[in-house]
Structures are given as structure tokens and as C-alpha cells.
Amino acid sequence: FAPEMEKLEVPQCLCDHLRWHPRLLPSVLSVERRANSKTVQYKLLHSLGDFVARLEPPSRIQFYFGLLVTLSETTWLDPSYVMTALRRLVFCPSSTMSWQVGMRVLITCRRIILSHPQAVIYQPMLRLLHHLATYQGCIDLRDRALLYLRLLTHAGSASLATLFQPNPGDVAQMAK
């Protein structure tokens, strides 16, 4: 199926459906999850990542957080798709970010930090979190962004994983 996928325009068809019907996102993601081939999964996620990174207007990206989280948790996929989408959403001059959207942005940032090497995500994540920590109107979002920013700049990848996904034994060790 993988070689014929491009000829049949399957990824393009799925992206077109998502563009006009965001409610189909769970169905599209289930197609990717049920694919038996890593090649098929890669091609689908690559196409979906490119789709969400280029979505116009950027304010529509907020309807695709399920896709962003899936892309951010996929360790073998380049995180630049997600970082581009988040940057476009956060820096979009025509939209003000609600608390719900801001929390979803930060949750996605957290998933990226946990799933990808720090060296790969450092610069774009630094810029995004600094902007949120400096210019976000909601104090909850500013504080959380500042916390993530400090953790990103002062802790290594292993420490970040321990802090974001604590093991009860690790928590007890840190408390001593």
C-alpha cells in the first residue's frame, strides 16, 4: 500500500477532508494508528504535519491540537511541523489567545520537550516560551511558560523527563 499511497493521493485527500471538517480528526488519526507499515505512518504524519504547519488562517490551528499532540509525541518525526504551527498560532497578530488555547499550547510544548532531543527543539521552543512568558495577558499562562522556559534552559533532557513524568521513587529521592 505504501508505494501506491502517493498515486492515490491518500494523504492529500485526508488533509483536504480535515481542512473543511476538523471534526474528522479522530477518524484520520485512527487511520494512521491502524496502519501496519511504518512507511505508511510516516507518509501520513508527514503530510498531516505539513498541512497543520501551513494552515491558513493561523487562528484555525487551535482546532487541531489533537493532531499537534500526536505529532509532538512521535519521536521519529521532525518536530519542526509542530513548532511552526505553534509559532504561527502564538505570534498571530489577529488573534488573542484564550486560557484554553494557551494551556493547549503549553501542553503541546511539554509533549515536545519530553519526546524530542533538547538540542533539536531548544531555539524555537526558547523563542515561543519567552514570548508567552513575556507578553501573555493571563498570569497562569505566563507563569507556566516561565517555568517551562527555566526548566528548558537550566535542566538537561533526563532531568526534564523526571520532572514532567515523575516516577514515585524519583519524587521521593528529590524530596530528600
C-alpha positions as CSV (number, residue, x, y, z in Angstrom):
1,F,0.0,0.0,0.0
2,A,2.9,2.4,0.8
3,P,4.1,2.8,-2.9
4,E,0.5,3.4,-4.2
5,M,-0.3,5.9,-1.4
6,E,1.1,8.8,-3.4
7,K,-0.5,7.8,-6.6
8,L,-3.9,7.5,-5.0
9,E,-3.3,10.9,-3.2
10,V,-4.5,9.4,0.1
11,P,-2.5,11.9,2.3
12,Q,-3.8,14.9,0.2
13,C,-7.4,13.6,0.4
14,L,-7.2,13.2,4.2
15,C,-5.7,16.7,4.6
16,D,-8.5,18.2,2.4
17,H,-11.1,16.5,4.5
18,L,-9.5,17.9,7.7
19,R,-9.3,21.4,6.2
20,W,-13.1,21.6,5.7
21,H,-14.2,19.2,8.5
22,P,-11.9,19.4,11.7
23,R,-14.3,17.1,13.4
24,L,-12.9,14.2,11.3
25,L,-9.6,14.5,13.1
26,P,-10.2,11.4,15.4
27,S,-11.0,9.3,12.3
28,V,-8.0,10.5,10.4
29,L,-5.7,9.8,13.4
30,S,-7.2,6.3,13.8
31,V,-6.3,5.6,10.1
32,E,-2.7,6.5,11.0
33,R,-2.7,4.4,14.2
34,R,-4.1,1.3,12.5
35,A,-1.6,1.4,9.6
36,N,0.6,-1.7,9.8
37,S,3.5,-0.1,8.0
38,K,5.9,2.4,9.5
39,T,6.3,3.8,5.9
40,V,2.6,4.5,5.7
41,Q,2.5,6.0,9.1
42,Y,5.5,8.2,8.3
43,K,3.9,9.4,5.0
44,L,0.6,10.1,6.7
45,L,2.1,12.0,9.6
46,H,4.5,13.9,7.4
47,S,1.6,15.1,5.2
48,L,-0.6,15.9,8.2
49,G,2.3,17.8,9.8
50,D,2.9,19.8,6.6
51,F,-0.9,20.5,6.5
52,V,-1.1,21.9,10.0
53,A,2.1,23.9,9.7
54,R,0.7,25.7,6.6
55,L,-2.9,26.0,7.7
56,E,-4.5,29.4,6.9
57,P,-5.5,31.5,8.7
58,P,-3.3,30.6,11.6
59,S,-6.1,31.1,14.1
60,R,-7.6,27.8,12.7
61,I,-4.7,25.8,14.1
62,Q,-6.4,25.8,17.5
63,F,-8.9,23.2,16.2
64,Y,-6.1,20.7,15.5
65,F,-4.4,20.3,18.9
66,G,-5.1,16.6,18.9
67,L,-3.0,16.3,15.7
68,L,-0.3,18.6,17.2
69,V,0.0,16.4,20.3
70,T,0.1,13.2,18.2
71,L,2.8,14.8,16.0
72,S,4.8,16.1,19.0
73,E,4.7,12.6,20.7
74,T,6.0,10.9,17.6
75,T,9.7,10.7,18.4
76,W,10.9,9.7,14.9
77,L,9.1,12.6,13.2
78,D,10.7,16.1,12.8
79,P,9.2,18.4,15.5
80,S,9.5,21.4,13.2
81,Y,5.9,20.9,11.9
82,V,4.5,21.3,15.4
83,M,6.9,24.2,16.3
84,T,6.0,26.0,13.1
85,A,2.2,25.6,13.8
86,L,2.6,26.7,17.4
87,R,4.8,29.7,16.4
88,R,2.2,30.8,13.9
89,L,-0.6,30.5,16.4
90,V,1.1,32.2,19.2
91,F,2.6,35.1,17.1
92,C,-0.6,35.6,15.1
93,P,-1.4,39.3,15.4
94,S,-5.1,39.0,14.6
95,S,-6.0,36.6,17.4
96,T,-6.0,36.9,21.2
97,M,-5.2,33.6,23.0
98,S,-7.8,32.4,25.4
99,W,-6.8,30.5,28.5
100,Q,-7.9,27.2,27.0
101,V,-5.9,27.7,23.8
102,G,-2.9,28.8,25.8
103,M,-3.0,25.8,28.0
104,R,-3.2,23.5,25.0
105,V,-0.2,25.3,23.5
106,L,1.8,24.7,26.7
107,I,0.6,21.0,26.9
108,T,1.9,20.6,23.4
109,C,5.2,22.3,24.3
110,R,5.5,19.9,27.2
111,R,5.0,16.9,24.9
112,I,7.6,18.2,22.5
113,I,10.1,18.7,25.3
114,L,9.6,15.1,26.6
115,S,9.6,13.5,23.1
116,H,12.5,15.2,21.3
117,P,16.2,15.9,22.0
118,Q,16.7,19.2,23.7
119,A,19.3,20.3,21.1
120,V,16.7,19.9,18.3
121,I,14.0,22.0,19.9
122,Y,16.0,24.4,22.0
123,Q,15.9,27.6,19.9
124,P,12.3,27.5,18.6
125,M,11.0,26.4,22.0
126,L,13.0,29.1,23.7
127,R,11.6,31.8,21.5
128,L,8.0,30.5,21.9
129,L,8.1,30.2,25.7
130,H,9.9,33.5,26.1
131,H,7.1,35.2,24.1
132,L,4.4,33.6,26.2
133,A,6.2,34.3,29.5
134,T,6.7,38.0,28.5
135,Y,3.6,39.0,26.5
136,Q,0.7,36.7,27.6
137,G,-2.0,38.5,29.4
138,C,-3.1,35.6,31.6
139,I,-0.9,35.2,34.7
140,D,-1.4,31.4,34.7
141,L,-0.1,31.0,31.2
142,R,2.8,33.4,31.8
143,D,3.8,31.6,35.0
144,R,3.6,28.2,33.4
145,A,5.5,29.4,30.3
146,L,8.2,30.9,32.5
147,L,8.5,27.6,34.5
148,Y,8.9,25.6,31.2
149,L,11.4,28.2,29.9
150,R,13.5,28.0,33.1
151,L,13.4,24.2,33.0
152,L,14.4,24.1,29.4
153,T,17.4,26.5,29.9
154,H,18.6,25.0,33.2
155,A,17.9,21.3,33.1
156,G,19.1,18.5,30.9
157,S,16.8,16.2,28.9
158,A,16.9,13.4,31.6
159,S,16.0,15.9,34.3
160,L,13.1,17.3,32.3
161,A,11.7,13.8,31.8
162,T,12.0,13.2,35.5
163,L,10.2,16.4,36.4
164,F,7.5,16.2,33.7
165,Q,6.8,12.5,34.2
166,P,7.7,11.7,37.7
167,N,8.3,8.2,38.9
168,P,7.2,7.9,42.6
169,G,10.7,6.7,43.5
170,D,12.3,9.7,41.8
171,V,10.0,12.1,43.6
172,A,10.9,10.5,47.0
173,Q,14.6,10.8,46.1
174,M,14.2,14.5,45.1
175,A,12.4,15.2,48.4
176,K,15.4,14.0,50.5
